[in-house]
Amino acid sequence: MNKLTSEKPINSHPVVIRPVQQKDGAALHDLIAACPPLDLNSRYAYLLLCHHHAQTSVIAELDGVLAGVVTAYIPPTQPDTLFVWQVAVAPASRGQRLGNFMLEYMLQEICVQHQLRWIETTISPDNAASHKLFTSFASQHAAGCSITTLFSAEDFGESGHEEERLYKIGPLDQRD
């Protein structure tokens, strides 16, 4: 996976997209903490994610500062699918389509390289920004977007967690 610098700068600064590195784990934890309603996991979980899924997760930097992240992996039983776990954009970088830019990078770099035809993610009903990001992304690529319940609220026990809806986007066009 290559490093990419955007042609369209954000606030007159180029965006650099690069794979996550193990050293990014703590910063990812802090970014997710600043991005409700995303579920915050332990620092250890983000370190493992950066270690195990560096080839399928990316960071966006503005002037060397973490501005966004997309964490993702290829599920072992779905070798044609990229499962996007979390998309986060730092509060100071919102409103600039950075989430879409990172997803576009992932489509061109990861999905094409691994010949993936589908992108999946789960979104809770209260996360309107993610719903808009993924449905708009599907529309931009003339891809279908089916939405079903993957995990019910009851699956989460007494935590009070909302259901998680599975968004399945594709099939994706494999042209360069």
C-alpha positions as CSV (number, residue, x, y, z in Angstrom):
1,M,0.0,0.0,0.0
2,N,1.4,3.3,-1.0
3,K,1.4,6.6,0.8
4,L,-0.8,9.2,-0.9
5,T,-0.8,13.0,-0.7
6,S,-4.0,14.6,-1.8
7,E,-4.2,16.9,-4.7
8,K,-7.0,18.8,-3.0
9,P,-5.7,20.2,0.3
10,I,-7.8,20.7,3.4
11,N,-7.5,24.2,4.8
12,S,-4.6,24.8,2.3
13,H,-2.7,21.8,3.7
14,P,-2.1,18.5,1.8
15,V,-3.6,15.4,3.3
16,V,-1.2,12.4,3.6
17,I,-2.8,9.0,3.7
18,R,-0.7,6.2,5.0
19,P,-1.0,2.7,6.5
20,V,-1.4,2.6,10.3
21,Q,1.7,1.7,12.3
22,Q,2.0,0.1,15.7
23,K,3.2,3.4,17.1
24,D,-0.2,4.9,16.1
25,G,-2.3,2.7,18.6
26,A,-2.5,5.2,21.5
27,A,-3.2,8.1,19.2
28,L,-6.0,6.1,17.5
29,H,-7.5,5.5,21.0
30,D,-7.4,9.2,21.7
31,L,-9.0,10.1,18.4
32,I,-11.8,7.6,18.8
33,A,-12.4,9.0,22.3
34,A,-13.0,12.4,20.7
35,C,-15.5,11.0,18.2
36,P,-18.7,10.0,19.8
37,P,-20.9,8.0,19.2
38,L,-18.1,5.6,18.1
39,D,-17.4,2.8,20.6
40,L,-14.1,3.3,22.4
41,N,-12.1,0.2,22.8
42,S,-9.0,-0.3,24.9
43,R,-5.6,1.0,24.0
44,Y,-4.5,-2.6,23.7
45,A,-7.2,-3.2,21.1
46,Y,-5.9,-0.3,18.9
47,L,-2.3,-1.5,19.3
48,L,-3.4,-5.0,18.1
49,L,-5.4,-3.5,15.3
50,C,-2.4,-1.5,14.1
51,H,-0.2,-4.5,14.4
52,H,-2.5,-7.1,12.8
53,H,-4.3,-4.9,10.2
54,A,-1.7,-2.4,9.0
55,Q,-2.3,-3.5,5.4
56,T,-6.0,-2.7,5.5
57,S,-6.2,0.4,7.9
58,V,-5.2,3.9,7.1
59,I,-4.4,7.2,8.8
60,A,-4.9,10.7,7.4
61,E,-2.4,13.3,8.5
62,L,-2.5,17.1,8.1
63,D,0.9,18.7,8.7
64,G,2.0,15.5,10.5
65,V,-0.9,15.5,12.9
66,L,-3.5,12.7,13.0
67,A,-6.7,14.0,11.3
68,G,-8.5,10.8,10.6
69,V,-8.5,7.0,10.5
70,V,-10.2,4.1,8.9
71,T,-9.7,0.8,10.6
72,A,-10.6,-2.3,8.5
73,Y,-9.8,-5.9,7.8
74,I,-10.7,-8.7,5.5
75,P,-12.9,-11.2,7.3
76,P,-11.5,-14.8,7.2
77,T,-14.7,-16.2,5.8
78,Q,-15.3,-13.4,3.3
79,P,-12.1,-13.0,1.2
80,D,-13.9,-10.7,-1.2
81,T,-14.9,-8.2,1.4
82,L,-13.3,-5.3,3.3
83,F,-15.0,-4.8,6.7
84,V,-14.7,-1.3,7.9
85,W,-14.6,-1.3,11.7
86,Q,-14.3,2.4,12.5
87,V,-14.1,5.7,10.6
88,A,-13.1,8.7,12.6
89,V,-12.3,12.3,11.7
90,A,-10.8,14.7,14.3
91,P,-13.2,17.5,15.2
92,A,-10.9,20.2,13.7
93,S,-10.9,18.4,10.3
94,R,-14.6,17.7,9.9
95,G,-16.7,19.1,7.1
96,Q,-13.9,18.7,4.5
97,R,-14.9,15.2,3.2
98,L,-11.9,13.6,4.8
99,G,-13.8,10.4,5.6
100,N,-14.8,10.1,1.9
101,F,-11.3,10.7,0.8
102,M,-10.0,7.9,3.1
103,L,-12.6,5.5,1.8
104,E,-11.7,6.4,-1.8
105,Y,-8.1,5.7,-1.0
106,M,-9.1,2.3,0.5
107,L,-11.2,1.5,-2.6
108,Q,-8.3,2.3,-5.0
109,E,-5.4,0.9,-3.0
110,I,-6.8,-2.0,-0.8
111,C,-9.9,-3.2,-2.7
112,V,-8.2,-3.2,-6.1
113,Q,-5.0,-4.8,-4.7
114,H,-6.9,-7.6,-3.0
115,Q,-9.7,-7.9,-5.6
116,L,-12.4,-7.1,-3.1
117,R,-15.9,-6.7,-4.4
118,W,-17.7,-5.6,-1.2
119,I,-17.3,-3.1,1.6
120,E,-19.2,-3.8,4.8
121,T,-19.6,-1.9,8.0
122,T,-21.9,-1.7,11.0
123,I,-23.6,1.5,12.1
124,S,-25.8,2.2,15.1
125,P,-29.0,4.1,14.4
126,D,-27.8,7.2,16.2
127,N,-24.7,7.6,14.0
128,A,-26.2,9.8,11.2
129,A,-22.8,10.9,10.0
130,S,-21.6,7.4,9.2
131,H,-25.0,6.5,7.6
132,K,-24.5,9.5,5.3
133,L,-20.9,8.7,4.5
134,F,-21.5,5.1,3.5
135,T,-24.8,5.6,1.6
136,S,-23.2,8.5,-0.3
137,F,-20.1,6.4,-1.0
138,A,-22.3,3.6,-2.4
139,S,-24.2,6.1,-4.6
140,Q,-20.9,7.7,-5.9
141,H,-19.8,4.3,-7.1
142,A,-23.2,3.2,-8.5
143,A,-23.1,0.3,-6.0
144,G,-25.9,-1.3,-4.1
145,C,-26.2,-0.7,-0.4
146,S,-28.2,-3.2,1.6
147,I,-28.9,-2.5,5.3
148,T,-29.9,-5.3,7.7
149,T,-29.6,-5.8,11.5
150,L,-26.4,-7.7,12.3
151,F,-26.5,-7.4,16.1
152,S,-29.7,-6.6,18.0
153,A,-29.7,-4.4,21.2
154,E,-30.4,-7.7,23.1
155,D,-27.1,-9.2,21.7
156,F,-25.2,-6.6,23.8
157,G,-26.8,-7.7,27.0
158,E,-27.6,-5.0,29.7
159,S,-25.1,-2.5,28.2
160,G,-27.7,-0.3,26.7
161,H,-25.9,-0.5,23.3
162,E,-28.2,0.1,20.3
163,E,-28.5,-2.4,17.5
164,E,-25.7,-2.5,14.9
165,R,-27.0,-2.4,11.3
166,L,-24.9,-4.1,8.6
167,Y,-24.3,-2.0,5.5
168,K,-23.2,-4.1,2.6
169,I,-21.9,-2.0,-0.4
170,G,-21.3,-3.5,-3.8
171,P,-20.5,-5.2,-5.9
172,L,-17.7,-2.7,-6.5
173,D,-16.4,-1.9,-10.0
174,Q,-12.8,-3.2,-10.3
175,R,-11.7,-0.8,-13.0
176,D,-8.7,1.4,-12.3
